[in-house]
């Protein structure tokens, strides 16, 4: 079996999964020497990228690993307020 990250939720979960993928050994020896894969959900989700300053995008089948502090993303705190439950 290959190593796949299945992510659904906000860009925070996506960023965490990308950091995990970045830490995995790439093309390790063994029975299944393949690169880690990411299932990049593109279904409608009004909050997914609204909570981060810069969206995480997929280009030509690849996703760049965010490289800022922590998970590599900046949380848009104003956006969090818009989605806050009363």
ABEGO torsion letter per residue (X at the ends): XBBBBBBBEBAAAAAAAAAAAAABBBGBBEABBBBBBBBBBABBBAAAAAABABBBBBBGGBBBBBABBEAGBBBBAAAAAAABBX
